[in-house]
């Protein structure tokens, strides 16, 4: 698949509705593992998929724990 003339880099988002100590996939830069779910998750996932590392970090930092 090509996006804007270049090959798209596939990514995987794993969301566990209830956080636990294990993940569904191994830790890699193209895999996002999220424990729990709220409206804040949508912004984090959008930043991750858009390859916007600055926005991704900002979204994670403003999320309330």
Long-range contacts (C-beta under 8 A, 24 or more apart in sequence): 9-51, 11-48, 11-49, 13-45, 13-48, 13-49, 15-41, 40-64
